[in-house]
Amino acid sequence: MRKRGEKIVKGRAGWHKANEVRRIRVMMTIIAVTLCVSVAAGAVLFWVEVKQPFSKPAAASAAASSKSASSNGALPVYDNSYNLLIVNSSNGLKSDFSVQLAGYNGVEVDARILPALRKMVEDAKEDGYALKLTKGYVDAKEQDSLYNAAVQNLIKKQGYSQVRAQNEVQSTVGRGGFNENQTGMAVEFTSESLPANGDFTATKEYKWLLKNSVQYGFILRYPDNKAAMTGMFFNPRHFRYVGSANAVKMREYSMCLEEYATYMIKQSPR
């Protein structure tokens, strides 16, 4: 009886051992499958991140963001040696700079910006915004006359010293050759319904320009918060052509022309 019992005990021990082995095998299989699934999921996520198969192409998104942007493909594109030309109180126009003048709506501008300017004004009108051009190209001699007249006005009527008056006027009018009115790339606007001395910032035309002008390559040249860098006081009427690609980036980066031109120089390979 004992011998027979001993055989039964040994059989049960073997059965427990076999069960334990089976459990270990099952656990190992589960772990292996889990690892395979995790690796596969990681590979899929990596592929999606890199290839982005479900995202819209950047060009398509940019085109869809604005009616104006999608319609400007035919506008001419110029080199940044032209687009990012800087003229201010510290940077005068080079002697070899030439303007290709063309008339539009009662003002003269550089012919190279005319296609973009015309399209912007016409698209604004189509949308119900009546933009009126008030200033374009001004030659250096006429600019000096405006500058000197403004200086004398401050001296005679407000008692400014010569130096103080010159500094003040340089930040509003500018001397001939040191003002971008001589480039033909700058224009000033008003609304057709606005009185001569009215506040342009309160008009729907100004708001339209702030929103849409970059799509045509124009920027608000002298923003209120950039006077220290531009050297000019805030002028809501003054817009400058820089090319649409640059204009869009300048808005995105919140940069004025001086800042952006410096940034682009640093980005260029040496």
C-alpha positions in Angstrom: 0.0 0.0 0.0 2.8 2.4 0.8 4.6 1.8 -2.4 1.4 2.3 -4.3 0.7 5.6 -2.4 4.1 6.8 -3.0 3.6 6.4 -6.8 0.4 8.5 -6.5 2.2 11.3 -4.6 5.0 11.4 -7.2 2.4 11.5 -10.0 0.7 14.6 -8.4 4.1 16.4 -8.0 4.9 15.8 -11.6 1.5 17.1 -12.6 2.0 20.3 -10.6 5.4 20.8 -12.2 4.0 20.4 -15.7 1.3 23.0 -14.9 3.9 25.4 -13.7 5.9 25.0 -16.9 2.8 25.6 -19.0 2.0 28.8 -17.0 5.5 30.1 -17.6 5.3 29.3 -21.3 1.9 31.1 -21.6 3.3 34.2 -19.7 6.4 34.3 -22.0 4.2 34.1 -25.0 2.0 37.0 -23.7 5.1 39.1 -23.0 6.6 38.4 -26.5 3.3 39.3 -28.2 3.0 42.5 -26.2 6.5 43.5 -27.1 5.9 42.8 -30.8 2.7 44.9 -30.7 4.5 47.7 -28.9 7.3 47.8 -31.4 4.9 47.7 -34.3 2.8 50.5 -32.8 5.9 52.6 -32.3 7.0 52.1 -35.9 3.6 53.1 -37.1 3.6 56.3 -35.0 7.1 57.2 -36.1 6.0 56.8 -39.8 3.0 58.9 -39.3 5.0 61.6 -37.5 7.6 61.7 -40.3 5.5 61.2 -43.4 2.3 63.0 -42.0 0.1 61.2 -44.5 -3.1 62.7 -43.1 -2.0 66.3 -43.0 -2.6 68.8 -45.8 0.4 70.0 -47.7 1.7 73.4 -46.4 1.1 75.0 -49.8 -2.5 73.9 -49.8 -3.1 75.2 -46.3 -1.5 78.6 -47.1 -3.6 78.8 -50.3 -6.8 78.0 -48.4 -6.1 80.5 -45.6 -7.0 83.5 -47.8 -8.9 84.1 -51.0 -6.3 86.7 -51.9 -3.3 84.3 -51.4 -4.7 81.8 -53.9 -5.2 84.4 -56.5 -1.7 86.0 -56.4 0.3 83.3 -58.1 0.7 85.4 -61.2 2.3 88.3 -59.4 6.0 88.9 -60.2 8.7 87.8 -57.7 11.8 89.8 -57.1 15.2 89.2 -55.5 15.6 90.2 -51.9 18.3 92.7 -52.9 15.3 94.7 -54.1 12.6 93.5 -51.8 14.5 94.1 -48.5 16.1 97.4 -49.5 16.4 99.5 -46.3 16.3 103.3 -46.4 16.1 105.2 -43.1 17.9 108.0 -41.3 21.1 105.8 -41.0 20.9 104.2 -44.5 20.7 106.5 -47.5 19.9 105.4 -51.0 23.0 104.3 -53.0 23.9 106.5 -55.9 23.3 103.8 -58.4 19.8 103.1 -57.3 17.2 103.8 -60.0 13.5 103.9 -60.0 11.3 102.6 -62.8 8.4 105.0 -62.5 4.8 104.3 -63.5 1.6 106.1 -62.7 -1.4 104.6 -60.9 -4.5 106.3 -59.4 -2.9 109.7 -59.4 0.5 108.8 -57.8 3.8 107.5 -59.2 5.4 104.2 -57.9 8.1 101.9 -59.1 6.7 99.9 -61.9 7.9 96.6 -60.3 5.4 96.9 -57.5 2.5 98.0 -59.7 1.0 94.6 -60.4 0.8 93.8 -56.7 -0.5 97.2 -55.8 -3.1 97.3 -58.5 -4.4 93.8 -57.5 -4.5 94.7 -53.8 -6.6 97.9 -54.5 -8.9 96.1 -56.9 -9.4 93.1 -54.6 -10.2 95.5 -51.7 -12.7 97.3 -53.8 -14.3 93.9 -54.8 -14.6 93.1 -51.1 -16.3 96.5 -50.4 -13.3 98.5 -49.1 -12.5 101.8 -50.9 -8.8 102.4 -50.6 -7.5 105.7 -51.9 -3.8 106.3 -52.7 -2.5 109.6 -51.4 1.3 109.3 -51.8 3.9 107.3 -53.7 7.2 108.2 -55.1 8.8 111.5 -54.0 12.1 112.7 -55.5 14.9 113.7 -53.1 14.7 117.4 -53.9 11.0 117.6 -53.1 11.6 115.5 -50.0 14.2 117.9 -48.8 11.8 120.8 -49.3 9.1 119.0 -47.2 11.7 118.3 -44.5 13.0 121.9 -44.3 9.5 123.3 -44.3 8.6 121.0 -41.4 11.7 122.0 -39.5 11.0 125.7 -39.9 7.4 125.2 -38.8 8.5 123.7 -35.5 11.1 126.4 -34.9 8.7 129.3 -35.6 5.4 128.0 -34.2 6.6 125.9 -31.3 9.9 127.4 -30.4 12.0 124.3 -31.1 15.8 124.7 -31.4 17.2 123.8 -34.8 18.7 120.5 -33.6 15.5 119.5 -31.8 13.3 120.4 -34.8 15.6 118.4 -37.2 15.5 115.3 -34.9 11.7 115.5 -34.6 11.1 115.9 -38.3 13.5 113.1 -39.2 11.2 110.8 -37.3 8.1 112.0 -39.2 9.1 113.3 -42.6 12.8 112.4 -43.3 15.5 114.0 -45.4 15.8 113.5 -49.1 17.7 110.3 -49.9 17.2 109.0 -46.4 13.4 108.4 -46.8 11.9 105.4 -48.6 9.5 107.6 -50.5 12.5 107.9 -52.9 12.4 104.1 -53.6 9.0 104.1 -55.3 8.3 101.0 -53.2 6.3 102.8 -50.5 2.7 104.1 -50.7 0.2 105.8 -48.4 -3.5 105.2 -48.2 -6.7 106.7 -46.9 -10.3 105.7 -47.2 -12.4 107.5 -49.8 -15.0 108.3 -47.2 -12.5 109.7 -44.6 -12.1 113.4 -44.1 -8.6 114.9 -44.7 -7.6 114.8 -41.1 -9.6 111.8 -40.1 -8.3 108.8 -38.1 -7.4 106.2 -40.6 -7.0 103.5 -37.9 -10.7 103.7 -37.2 -11.7 102.8 -40.8 -12.6 99.4 -42.2 -10.1 100.0 -45.0 -7.2 100.1 -42.5 -8.4 96.9 -40.8 -8.6 95.2 -44.2 -5.0 96.3 -45.0 -3.7 95.0 -41.8 -5.3 91.6 -42.4 -4.7 91.2 -46.2 -1.8 93.4 -47.3 0.9 90.8 -46.7 -0.7 88.5 -49.3 0.2 91.1 -51.9 3.7 91.7 -50.5 3.0 94.9 -48.5 3.7 95.6 -44.8 2.8 98.3 -42.4 6.2 99.9 -42.5 6.1 101.9 -39.3 4.3 100.1 -36.5 3.6 101.7 -33.2 5.9 99.3 -31.2 8.9 99.5 -33.6 9.8 103.2 -33.6 13.1 102.5 -31.8 14.2 100.3 -34.7 12.6 102.0 -37.7 13.5 105.5 -36.5 10.0 106.7 -37.5 6.9 107.3 -35.5 3.8 105.2 -36.1 2.3 105.9 -39.5 -0.9 103.8 -40.1 -1.1 105.1 -43.7 2.3 104.0 -44.9 2.8 100.6 -46.5 5.9 99.2 -48.1 6.4 96.5 -50.7 8.7 93.6 -49.6 7.4 90.7 -51.6 4.6 88.3 -50.3 6.9 85.6 -49.0 8.8 88.1 -46.8 5.7 90.0 -45.8 4.0 86.8 -44.5 7.1 85.8 -42.5 7.5 89.3 -41.1 3.9 89.1 -39.7 4.5 85.6 -38.4 7.7 86.7 -36.6 6.4 90.1 -35.6 9.4 91.8 -37.1 9.8 95.2 -38.8 11.9 95.5 -41.9 15.1 96.3 -40.1 14.8 93.3 -37.9 13.8 91.0 -40.7 16.6 92.0 -43.0 19.1 91.4 -40.2 17.5 88.0 -39.5 17.7 87.0 -43.2 21.4 88.0 -43.4 22.1 85.7 -40.4 20.2 82.8 -42.0 22.2 83.0 -45.3 25.1 80.5 -45.7 28.5 81.9 -45.3 
